[in-house]
Amino acid sequence: MSATPSPTPAAPFPPAAPSVPSAPSVPSAPGPASPAAAVTDAVPLTAAQSEFLAAQSASPGYAGHNVGQYVELAGPVDTEALRDAVASALDEAPWLRFRLTRGDDGPRQSPVRAPGRPRRPALLDTSGAADPVAAALGLVRGQLACPPRLDLLTDPPAPGDVPDLAGSVLVTVGPEHHLLVQFFHQLAVDGHGLALLNHRIAELYTAAVRGRPAGPSPFAPVTALVEAESAYAASAERRADLAAWTRHLAGAPLPAPLRGRSAPPADTALRRTVLLDAADTAAVEAAARGAGVTWGEAVLAATAAHTTARTGAAEALLAVYAAARTAPGTLRVPAAAVNILPVRITAGPADTFRELLARAAAETAFLRRHQRVRGTEVARAVWPGHAGTRVPGPLVNLRPFETELDFAGVPGRVVSLASGPVDDLAVSASRSPEGLLRLDLDANPALYDPAELESEAAGFAALLAGLARRPRTPVRRIAEAPRDADGPAPATAARLLPVPAGDHEAGPLTLLPAAHRLREAAGPAEGALEHVLLEVPAGLRTAPLRRALTTLARRHPALRLALHRAHGVWSQEVRAAAEAPAVTDATALRRYPVAGLAPAARELLVTAAARAAGDALDPVAASVFRAAWFDAGPAEPGRLLLTAHALCVDDVSWQLLLGELPQLYDWFAGAGPAPDALGPAGGLTAWAAGLATSAQSPARVRELPYWAELAAGPSARAWPAAEGGHRTATRFDVPAGPPGPHPVDVVLLAALARTAAGRPRLHDGTRLPVTLELPRPGTAPRTAGRLSTVHGVRLPLDADGPDPVRRLLAAVPDAGRGQEQLRHLNPQTSALAAGTPGRGVAYRRRTALHAPDAAPGWGPAPDGEWAALGALRGDPPLTGPVELTATVAPGAGGGHRVSVHWRWSTALFDASEATALSGAATALAARFAAPAG
């Protein structure tokens, strides 16, 4: 950390009580001070800066005004571009590095431009530590605990060599995992200003990475704040606001400490973060909505209930952060303007949460109308004997501006580390990117130990959830519910949701073989899609179902896939969750009430919904995953239709999604345990990059003679293309086979070759060319995506039984995984491996979808209900004689139940021939599969 600039320069001015009309009246510092006239662009400090300067000057060795946070970036990051973006954003806000001078009206600031001092963040790598994130944050917290050197702002060692008040470090904590750690002194910028700065950093970075202009700076100069405050300080409006506060707080006593004693704030505070689960978040939202207030006012009301329960007082006095940026242009200034103002909420023994919500709303409305008068001035007017430097009472900070940032498709999650001095307890509330309510409780370590804060945080979360669920019950009754030794009472205990371990991959994706297949196929890429129809339990609810589906999209990057095409060149990227339609588009889930509808009417509705979902898919816009819920009411199981673009799913994908969906739904509905068994997801980007590496490996290149010889065979017959096709279906059983090629592949392909021998329309004159698409290998990542493998074979027409086919398949190198890699992912071998054995027969083996374990009511819909979906799959035109898909399910004794769906060329066969050939080939496959004897 020695390479990192000091985050918190210090003030040379001796202590002074801040006064609000303009800047504080500050006596001269010892020694000479530069006159304001010497710096032509010097301006007064903002009121907030004046207060922070006075507080820091009163305790020069105090580090509590150091504030920090980090932005977590899980995905590929161009570190140099990011460092440049940080430096550029800081250069656009030059007043974040300023020199302090003394004018006739008090301290003044003048921005210092120092081209010789780069503002790029230092680099740090903790990926080798046992816990890389903890190691990084430990170093940063150590720096935050260092007292500032504000004297360097007035007496720098060299002209222009003024330390930054805002610093950052870019930490590598793992592969494609970085933390942009930011630290600053409250004298420089507040939370709103930092949010502005971070949005600009993300904008500059995204523009640089994507090679486009970033647009002009959105920032307004600090003079916009200074001039607005100066005009307000001299106005009748300020005098009226102060008089309104004095009347409003008349008779309000100074609040008693929550712990019954007080202590000076420490350099750093303890913190405990609670993430309410979806059910508790929904309850808080419902209670707020029912009372016509916001979730922030619900947190405020709960804090009042918590405070009065702790102190036994009849009312709570809370110290609430306010932006104090109502004047035009001030919302665009990355500087310090924050104010802290009192909120007074009575909470009698019989008062309900609904009543407290109304009072909280009235109080915040009053605060918003009069937020520009400084809280320090209000405190001096209302409580003349108050010795503190701010409004008394527990701190409450509502942070609506904390959102997920977008760094060229990589999501940036903002995590606060320190928010300023805490003399007792502070409650901060924000929304997580998943929409859940996040509570950060900070405590003075002189008054709380970690275990006590843990109990306090759990108790507060439990109280908030309990109040929200019983808004018409007296608050005191809920707050005083008995507790056991381990924490909150079971009736109100908040279920703490661990931050989801979902994958946050975003950014460019190496084109997978499946995309190359689609690029070469006839027909539009938009029409390639798949449907699955599920049976789901009766009485599902829309909100938890929607959240479960969006969580699937967050976990599985393929469900956020975007396809780009320019001049015949294809490329792919994974969109960040914050901009992926499967996460952000409310219409990605449609609900269709079907209670009382006849089966035929339901079938028509399912078909229409499937067609609409397919039409709504747009891979260019990353709209690749949609759902339709057919709600049959509280007493009858419903249906859930999932539709995805063919590039995003294979049969393993559907099984993964079906396995996770019930657990996520139960969790978000508040009816199940935390979905800890889901395991990791993602890895698509690394898998794609790994295939490209494998394609150029010596082992893979050594396969080239095999594939070149296969490609050098007789020229493929040019079968006429045919739209649609004659569709038939057959079934048979296959017992367990010996190790080696899958027995279903062996018997079906052997039967097909024998059937083709006497039918020239099926072969090329010498052999039967077949393209096989087989399920993904076992080494593939546990994530959605079309990760199946495709390779070609030429089957002998004279094979007498399955053994020759078994030997031929066993001789294919690495089960055929290398052909597409050499053809598409290695520029040196692409031409040599470009030939295929002819399109010929298209064979695909899939694994049947089955109901997940321990998820009663969830599973595939009955087979008969899938029939209407077959013609909606968006199959490309047939370019060979026949396409068959063998869907394999577990059978008796370790064997296999096989359902074969055939699609025969209408240009080569009529419907009766298609039926006869399907039946003949299936009967032969069943005979080949039968045990000998």
N, C-alpha and C positions, 0 to 999 in steps of 0.2 A: 504493500500500500504506500510505500514511500514515494512512488512516482505520481501519486494522486495529489492534486492541489488541495490545500486545506479547505474544508467545506465551509468553515464558519469564521470569517474574519471578525475582528472585535472593534468595539467603540472606545474612543479616547475620552468620551465625555463623562464627568462625574455624575452621580445620581441626581435626578431631577424628577419632580412630579409632572407627568404629561398634562398639557392643557389642550382642550379640543379645538378652540377657535381656529388655530392654525397649527404651527409646529410647536413643540415644547420649548419653554424658555430654559435654555441650558447655559450655565456659566462656562467661562472659557476653560479649556483644558490647560494643564500645566505645559509651559513651553509655547513656542510660536505656533500659530495656526494660519493657514493660507486664507486670505480674504476672499470672500465670494466674488468680488469684482475681478479677481485674477482668472477666474474660470467663467467664460462668457455663457456657457450653457448650464450653469448650476441652477437647480430648482429646489424648492423646499421638499422635505420628506412628506410622504403621505401620513395621515393620522395614525394608521396602523404602524408604519415604520417608526414614527416618533415614540409610540408606546413600547415597541420592542427594543428600540435603542435605549430608552430610559431604564427598562427592566434589566437589560444586559449590563448597562453601566453600573447599576446598583449592585450587581453580583458578577464582577468580571470573570471569576473562575467557574461560573455556572455553565453547564453544557446543555441544559434542557431545551434551549431554543433551537438546537440542531434538529432538523426534521429530515426524515428519509423515507424512501420507498424503492421498490424495484419493479421493472416490467419484465415478466417472464416470457421468453420467446422459445417456443418448442417447435422447431422446424428449421429448414435451411436458412441461414442468415449470411449475407455478405457483410462481414464485420467491418471492412474498410468503408463501405458505403454507409453503414450505420454510424460509424464514428464521424464521417464527414457530415451526415445529416444532423447529428447532435451539435457539432461545431457551427454549422450554418444556422440552425435555429437559435443558438445562443447569440450569434453575431447579429441576427435580426432583432434581438432584444438587448441592446448594448447597455441599458441601465441595470442589468443584472450584474454588471461589474462596474462599480462606481467608486469615486473618491468622496469622502466626507469633508466638508468645509464648514466654517462658521460664518453666517451672515448676521445682519442686524436683526432679522426675524427668527434666528435660531439655526439649527443644523440644516445644511443643504447638501444635495447630491449632484454630482456631475459624472456622466458616463465616461468611461475610460476605454478607448480603443487601443489595443496593444497587439498589432499584427505579429510581433515577434513571439507572442505567447499563444501557441495553438490551444484551442479550446476542445480538442478532440478528447474523448474519454480514454483514460489509461486502460490497458489490457491486463487481465488477470486470468489465470487458469487454475481451477481447483479440482479438475476432473479426476486427478489421482488420489484425492482424499477419500476416506471411507464414506463420508457423507458430504459430497461436493457442495450442495446447496448450503448446508449448515456451516461448512468451512468458510464459504464466501460471506455469508451473512454475519458470521462471528467477527471476521475482519472489519466489516463495515460498521457493525454495532460498536466495535472498539473505537473506531474513528469518530462515530457520533458522540461518544462519551468524552471526547477531548474538549477542553475549554477552548473558546474561540480566541482569535487574535485580531480584534477590531482596531487595535492601534495602527495596524498596517494600512487601514483605509485612510488615515489622515497623515501618516508619516511613512510612506512607502520607502523601501531601501533605494529605489531608483524611480525617476519619473515614468509613469505609466505602468510600473510594476506593482499593480494593485491586485491582491488576490481575488479570485472569483468568490462570489457569495453562493454560487450554484455549481456543484461539481458532479462528476459521474464516473463510473467505472464499468467497463463491459467485461463480464465474467463468463468464461466458458466452464460450464459445470458438467458437460457430457457431449456426446455426438449430437449435433444439431439441437443443442440445448444451451441457451444463454440467459443471463440475467443482466439487464441494463439497470444498474444500481444508481440511484440519484440521491444526493444529499444537499441540503441547502440550509441557510439560516432564515428564520422567519422574517428577518429584516428585508430579505430579498423578494420573496414571492410567497403567496398563500396557495391553498389547495386548488382554487379556481384557476389561478394563474399557471400553476404547474400543469393542470389538465390542458390548458391552451398550448403550452409549450410542447407537451407530449403529442398532441394531435398534429402539430406542425412537424415534429421530428418524424412521425410516421408518414406524413404526407411527402416530405422531402425524400425520405428513404425510398418509398414506393415509386416516386417519380424517377429517381436515379436508377433503380433496379430495372424498371420497365422502359427506360429510355425515353421519357417524355418530360415536358416542362412541368414544374411544380406549381406554377402560378405565383402571383405576388404574395408577399407576406400579409397575413391577416391581422398582424398586431397593430394596436394603437400605441402611441408613445405614453410614457408615464405622466407626461404633462396633462394628458386627458383626465387622469385621476386627480392630480394636484390642483388643477384649475377648477374642477367640479367641486372638490372639497373646500377650496378657498371661497368660492362663491356661496356654498352652503353655509360655511361657518359664519359668514357675515349677514346671513339672511334672516328674515322673520320666520321662515319655515323651521330653521334650527331651534329658535327660541320656543316656537309652538310645540315642536316635537319633544323638547326637554320638559316643558310644562305638562304635556300629555303623559309622559312617563312618570313624572312626580305624582300626578293625580292617580294614575293607574296603580301605582305601588304604595300608595299611602297606607301606613299602618302595617306594612309587611315586615315581619321580624327577620333578623338575620338567621339563616338556617343553622340548625345544629349539625355537627359533623356526623357522617354516616357511621363512623366507627366509635363515636363518642369522644374522640380526641383528634387532634390535628398535628400535622408535621409539615415542615417545608418540603416542597417538591424535590425529588432527587434528580440527578443528572439524566437518568434513564428510567422509564416506567416499565412495570411488568405488563405483559399483554396475554390475553386469552381470546381466541377467535372461535365463535360458534356460527356454524352454517345451518340454519333451520332447514329441515327437510321440506319436500314439496307439500306435504299435507299441512304442516304447521304454517308454511308460507301462505298457502291458499286460505287457511283459516284467518290469518291476519288481514289478508287482502279483502276477504269477504266481510269481516267485521268493519273494516274501514269503509268499504264501499257501501255497506248498509247504513252507515252513519253519515255518508256523504263527505268523507274526509280522505286524506292520503295515508299510505303506509307509514310515511315519516311521522305524521301526527299520531298514528297508533303507537309507534315507538316512544314518542314523547309522553303520551298518556300512560304507557306502561312504566316508563321511568319515574313518573310522578307517583304511581301506585307503589313501586318498589321503594322509593325514597320515604314515603310516609309510613310504610310498613316497618322500615328500619329505624326511623327516628321517633315514631309515635306522634308526629305532628299532624295537625289538621290540614296542612297544605304543604305543597312542595315548591321550592324555589329552585329553578334550574337555570344554568348558564348555557345559552344556546348560541352556536355559531351562526353568523349571518354574513352574506356576501358583501352587503353595503355597496352595491354597484348598480344603482338605479339611474344614474345620470347617463345621457347618451354617450356611446363610445367606450364607457368604462368596462364593459364586459369583455372587451378585446385587449385589455392591458395585462400582460403577464408580470404582475407586481404584487405587492402586499396591500390589501384593502380590508381584510377580514375584520369583523367586529364580533364582540361577544355581548349578548343582551339577555336580560332576565325574562323568564317565563314563569308565571305564578299560577299554579293549578291546585285548587282545593280538592280534597279527597276525604270526605266524611265516611263514617262507618257504614252507612247505608247506600252510598253512592255506587253506581254500577259503572262498568267500563264504557257503556254507551254514553253515559253522562260525562265521563272523563274525556272521551273522544270529542264531544261537542266543545268542552272547555279548551282542550288543546287546540282545536281548530280556531276558536275565537282568539286565543292568545297568539297563535302564529300569524293570524291575519293582522292583529294589532302590531306585532313585531315588524311585519313586512311594510306596513304603512309608515313606521317611524324608525326604520333600521339605520338611518344615516347618522343619527346622533350617537356619539361614542358611548359604549357601555361603561367605560371608566368614569365619564362625566355623570352618567345616570347614577352610578354607585355612590359617588361623592355627594350627589344631591339628596339621595334617598336615605343613605346610611352614613352620616357624617363621621361616625366613629369607626367605620369599617377600615381595618388596617391593610386589607389586601389591595392588590393592584388591578383586579378585575372584578366583574360581577360575581358575587358569592354563589355557591351551590354546585352540585355535580354537573360536569360538563356534558353536553349532548351535541354531537356533530352528525348531521344528516348529509350524506355525500351522494347526491344524485348524479354527479358528473363522473363518477368512477365507472367507466365502461371498458369493454374490450377494444383494444386498438388493432388496426390492420396494418401490418408491415409487409406489403407486397404479397398478401395472401397468408402470411404467418401471423397467427393471433398473438397479441400482446396482452397478457393479463396483469393488471396493476395490483400490487400488493403493498399495503402500507406497513412501514416498519416503526416509525415514531412520529407522533403528531403534535409534539410540544409539551410544555410543563403540565403535570398532573399532580394536584395537591391532595386529592383523595381518590375519586373514581371518575372515569370518563367513559361514556358510551358513544360509539360511532356506529352508524348503520348505513349500509349500501346494498345494492343488488349485485349478485354474482352474474357472470355471463349466462348462466343457466336459468336466471330469473329467480333464484333463491335469495332469501333474506340473510345477509351476513351481518353479524354483530361483532365488533371489536371492543372488548372491555380493557381499558388501561387502568392501572392502579399504582399508587405511590408505594414503593417497596418498604418505606418506613412504617406503613400502616397495614399492609397485606403481605402474606407470604404466598408462594405459588399455589399451594394447596387451597388456601382461603380464596384466592382469586378464581381458581377452578370452580369451587363451590358457588361463588358469587355469580359467575358467568352462567353456569348450568341453572342456578335458581332463577336468574333473570330471564333466560330463554324459556324456562318452564312457565314462569309467570305470564310472559307475553303470550305464549300459546294457550295457556289456560284461560286468560282473560278473553282472548279472541274467540275461543270456542263457547264461552258462556258470558256474552257481553251484557246480559240483563241480570246477572247474579251480582250481589254486592262484592265490590272489589276486595274489601277487607277479608271476606270469607275465603276467597280464593288465595289471597296473599298469605293468610295465616293457616293454610292447610298443613296438617302435620307432615313432617319429613322424617325419613328414616336416616340411619347413620351414614348412608352412602349418597345422600343428595336429595333431589326434589321428590315430592310425593309422586307415586306412579300415576295418579290421575292427571297430573299436569306436566309430567316430565317431558321435556322437549327431546325429540329423537335427533341426535346430532348427525347430520349427513356428512360423511367424509367427502372431501373435494373429489369429484369423479376422476378416476384414473384413465379416462378416455384418451384416445390418441388425438394429438393436435397437429398432425402433419398438414402442411399446406405448402404450395409452391409448385414449380414445374415437376412433372412426372415423366420419366423415361417411357417412351411409347412401348407398351406391352405387346407381346405377340398377338393377343386377341384383337388389339386395335389394328395391327397390320392386316390381320385376317379380314376385318370389316372393311378396311380401306380397299382391299382387292376384290371384295365381293360385289356382285351386282346389286343394285337397289340402294336407296338412300340410307345413310347412317341413322337418321332420325327414327326410322321405322323399326329398328332392331330393339326389341323389348321383350321382357318376360313378365308373366303374372304368376302369383301363387294365391290360392284362396284358402283361408284358414277358418276353422271353427273357433269361436272365442266364447268365454263365459257370458252368461246373461248379466245384464245390469252394469256393464262397463260405463265409465264416465269419460267425457270428452277430454277434460283438462289433463288428467294423468296419462291417458292414452297418447295425447299429443306430445306430452313431455317425454314419454318413453320413446316415441318415434324420433323426436329430435335428438335425444341422447344417442340413439343408434347412429344417426348421421354424424354426431360429434365423434363417436368412438371409431367409426369405420370411414376412412378417408375416401374410399371408392364411392360412397354415397354423396360426395361433394365434388365429383369429378366434372371437369369442363373439357370439352373437345374443341380445338381450334383448327381451322383449315384455311390455307392461303396458297393459291397457285398450285394446288395439288399436294401441298405438304401438310401433313398432320402433326399436331402437337397436343399435349395434354397438360393440365395442371389440376391440383387439388385446391379447391377454394377454402379459404378460412371459414370457420364456422359462422363468424359474424356476417358473412355475405353469401352463405350457401342457402339456396331456396329450401332445401330439405329441413333447415333449421329455422329460417326466418319467415318463410311464406306460410301464413295461416291456412291457405287453401290446399297445402300439401296433404292435409287430412280432410276428407269430406265425410259427413255423417248423413246416412239415408235411413229414416225411420221405415221399418218394414213390418212392424207388428200388425197383424190382421191381414196382410197381403197373401193371396194364394200363391202356391209354389211356382206356377207359371209366370205370374207377375213378378215375383222375386227374381226369377231367372232372367227375365227381360231387363230388369233394373240392374242386375249384376253385369250383364253384357254391356248395357249402355254406359254404366260407370267405368267399366274396364276400357271401353273405347275412348271415353272422355279423358281418362287418366293417361292413356297412351298418347292421345293428341296433345296433352299438356306437357309431355316430356320435351325438353329442349336441351340437348347436351352442350350446345354452344353457350347457353346461359347457366350451365351446371344444374339444371332442373332435371334430375335423373332418378328421383325416388319419390313416390306418392302412395297414398293409402286411401281407401274408401271403407268406411265402417257401416255395416248394415245392422242397425240396432233393432233387435226384435223385442225389446222391452225387458222388464226385470225378471221374467219367468222363463224365457226361452233363449237358448244360445244364439248368438249373432254370428255374423261372418265378417271377416276382415280381408279385403283384397289389397295385396301389395303389388305394386307395379314398379319396375326398375328398368333402366336401359341395359341392354345386353352386355355392355362393357363393364358394368358395375357388379354383376352377380354371376355366380355359377351355382351348382347344386349345393356345394359346401357352404357358400354364402347364405343361402336361404336357411339351411339348417342352423347356422350360427345365429342368424337374426331371430329365428323362431325360438332358439334356446334362451336368448337374452331378453326378448320382449316381455314375457310374463313376469320375470323377476323385476324388471324396471317398472312395469305397470304397477305391480303390487307395492313397490317401494313408494312410487309417487302417489299412489292412492292411500298410503298410510296403512296398508293391510299386510305388509310383509317385512321381513328383516332386510337389513342393508344388503345390496346385491354384491357382496364380497366375492361370491363364487364366479363372477363373470370372467375374471382373469383379464390379462392385458388384451388390447386390440390394437390394430394398426400394423405398421411395418411395411406397408405397401410401397412406399418410396424406396426404402432400402432393398426390398425384394426386386423391384424393377431395375435398380442400379446393379444389383448383384447378377441378374440375368445378362446384362450387357457385359459385365466383367467376365462371366462364365463363357460367353460367346467367343471371347478372345483368348481363353485359356488354352494351353497346349493340349490338355486332355480333350477338350471339345474339338479343337482343330484336327486332332487325330481321327475323329469320326468322319472327316470330310470325304475320304475315298468311298465309304459305304454309301453316303447320300449322293455323291457324284455318279456312282455306278447306277444307282436307282433312277436318277434323273436322265441318264444316258440311254435308258430303255426305249422301246418303240414310242413314237409320238402318240400323245394322248388323242383319243378319238374326240372329235368335236360334236358332242351331243347338242341337240337344239335346246335352247333355254325355254323353260315353261313356267308360267305363273301358277300359283296355287298348287294343285296336285290332287291326286286321288288319295284320300286319307283312309287308312285302315288301322286296326289294332288287333294284336294277338297276345296270348299269354302262354307261358310254359314254365316249368321248374328245372333248375339245374342243381345237382348235388355239389357238395364241396369238392373242389378239385385239388390236384397236387400243387406244390409251390411252382411259381413261375407266372406266365401270362394268366390273366383272369379267365376262369372257365367260361363265363358268359361270352367274352370276346371270341374265344376259341370255337365254341360250338356254333355260334351265330354266323361267324365269318366263314367257317367251313361249310355250313349249310348253304349260305348265299353263293359261295363259289361253285358248289355242286349244282345248284339251281341255275346258275348263269351258264353252265357249260353248254347246254343245248339251246341257249337263247342269245343269239348274237346282239340283240339290242342292249344286252347288259354288260358286255365286255368289249375289249379293244382288239380282239382277234387272237391274242395269245394268252393274256392273263386278265384277271379281274382287278382293275385299279381301285383302291379303296383309300379314302382319307379318314383317319381315325381321330376323333376328339375324345380324350380320356380325362377322368377327374384329376384335379391338381395333385402334385406329389405330396407326400407326407412332410416334406421339408418346407412347404409353403407356409407363410405366416397365417396366424389366426385372425383373419380379417376378411371382409367382403371384397369382391373383385373377381373378374373373370381370369382365373389363374390356371385354367385347364391347359393341357398340352395337345398339340396336333402334329401328326406325322403321317406319311404315306407308306403303303405297302402294295405289292403286286402279288395277288393270290393265285396259286396254280389252279387251273380249271379241272385237272385230272386227279385231284386229291381224293383218295379213297378213305374218308373219315377225317376226324379232327387232328390226328397226330402231325401230319405235314404242316398244317396251319400253326399248331402249337410250337413246332420247331422253328418255323419262320418268324413268329412273333418273339420267341425267346432270343433270337439272334439279332434283334433290333438293338443297336447300342443305346444304353441308358434309357430303355423303354421309350425311345423316340423323342426325348426332350430336347435333343440338340438340333434337330432339323430346322425348326423355326428360329432358333438362336443364330445358327450359322447363316440362315437366309436373310434375316431381318436386322440382326444386331451386331454383325461383324462386317464392316465395309469391304474387307479383303476377300471374304468368302461368299458374299451375297450372290455374285454372278454364278459361281460354280454350283451353289446349292439352290439356285433359283428354279431349276426344273423340278417338277413334281411328277408323280406317277400318273398324272391325269386327274381331272376332277372326279370322274367316275362316280362310284358309290360313296356317299357320305354317311359315315357310321359314328354314332355318338353314344357313349355309355354314361348314364347318370345314376346317382344314388337317390333312392326314393326319400322324400321328405317324411319324417315321422314325428309323432308327438314327443315333446321334451319330457324328461324325467321330472317328477315332483312339480308338475304344472297342470293340475287337473283342469279340464275344460279348454285347454289350448292344444291345437293340432291341425293337421290338414283337414279340409272339408271332405265329405264323402266323394268318391271318384266321380259319381254321376254328375255332380255339380260343376266339375271342371270342363265338361264337354264343350260348352259354348265358348270357352276361352281359347280353345285350340286354334281357331281361325283368326284370332286377334293378336297372335304373337309377333306379327311383323316379320315372318319368314321371308328371306330373299328368294328370288326366282331360282328354281332348280336348274342347275347347269350339268346335271348328270341324269342317269336313269332313275335313281331312287335314293331317298334319304331315310334312314331309320334311326330311331332313338330308343335305346334299350334302358329302361328304368329298372333298377335292381333294388329289391327289398329283401330283408332276411327271410329265409325259408326254414323248413323243418330240418333238424339235424345239422345245422350249420350250413345248409344249402342256400339257394337263392330263388326267390320268386321274381320272374322277369315279365315285364309288360313292354311290348314292342309297339311303337307308333311308327307307321310307315307313311311315306309320302312319295307317290309314284308320279313320274312325268306324264302329264296329259298329252304331250306331243308323241309319246312312244307307246302308251298303253291306254286301253279303255278301262272303265271301272270294273268290269267283270274280271279282266286279266289281272288287275291290281289285287283284287280280293283273292283270286286263285293263287297268284304267286306268293302273297303274304302267307296264306295258309300252308302252301307246300314248303316254303322255306322254314316256317316255324315247326312244322311236323318233323322235318328232317333234323332241325336243331335239337328237338326233344329226343329224337332217336339217338343222335350222337351223344347227348348228355346222359342217357340212361346207363346205369351200371351194366358192365358186361355180364352175360349169363342170364 
